[in-house]
C-alpha cells in the first residue's frame, strides 16, 4: 500500500497540532465564532476539545475544513 497522500492537505497532521494551530491563528474566541461548539466557547482547553472532536465526527469535519481554509489563506498571503 502506498502511504504517500500528496492531495490530502491533512496527511501527517495530528488533531492536536491542527487544533493548536487554529487556536494560535484565531484564538479561542475567534474559533468559537467560526465554529460554535461549547468546547470552544465555554472554558476552552486543548484537552477537552480533543476529547470532544475525537468522539464527534461532524465537529471534527468542520474543524478540519477550517484548518484547510486557514492554510490556503496563509499560503495566498506569501
C-alpha positions in Angstrom: 0.0 0.0 0.0 1.2 3.5 -0.8 1.4 5.8 2.3 2.0 8.9 0.3 -1.1 11.1 0.0 0.0 14.2 -2.0 -3.5 15.5 -2.5 -4.5 15.2 1.2 -3.6 18.5 3.0 -4.2 16.9 6.4 -1.8 14.0 5.8 0.7 13.8 8.7 -1.1 16.5 10.7 -2.3 15.3 14.2 -5.5 16.6 15.5 -3.6 18.2 18.4 -1.3 20.1 16.0 -4.3 21.2 13.9 -6.1 22.5 17.0 -3.1 24.3 18.4 -2.5 26.0 15.0 -6.2 27.1 14.8 -6.1 28.5 18.4 -2.8 30.3 17.6 -4.3 31.8 14.5 -7.9 32.6 15.6 -7.7 32.4 19.4 -10.4 30.6 21.4 -12.9 33.4 21.0 -12.4 33.6 17.2 -12.5 29.9 16.9 -15.8 29.8 18.9 -17.3 32.4 16.5 -16.2 30.3 13.4 -17.4 27.0 14.9 -20.0 27.4 17.7 -19.4 24.5 19.9 -19.2 24.5 23.7 -15.6 23.2 23.9 -14.5 26.4 22.1 -16.8 28.9 23.8 -17.1 27.8 27.5 -13.9 27.2 29.5 -12.0 26.0 26.4 -8.9 23.9 26.6 -6.9 21.7 24.1 -7.6 18.6 26.2 -11.4 19.0 26.4 -11.6 20.0 22.7 -9.6 16.9 21.7 -11.8 14.6 23.6 -14.9 16.1 22.0 -13.5 16.2 18.5 -12.4 12.6 18.6 -15.9 11.5 19.5 -17.9 13.8 17.3 -17.3 13.3 13.6 -19.4 16.3 12.3 -17.4 18.7 14.6 -14.1 17.3 13.6 -15.0 17.7 9.9 -15.8 21.3 10.4 -12.5 21.9 12.3 -10.6 20.1 9.6 -12.3 22.2 6.9 -11.5 25.4 8.8 -7.9 24.3 9.1 -7.6 23.7 5.4 -9.2 27.2 4.7 -6.6 28.8 7.1 -3.7 27.0 5.4 -4.9 28.2 2.0 -5.4 31.8 3.1 -1.9 31.9 4.7 -0.4 30.4 1.6 -2.0 33.1 -0.6 -0.5 35.9 1.5 3.0 34.7 0.9 
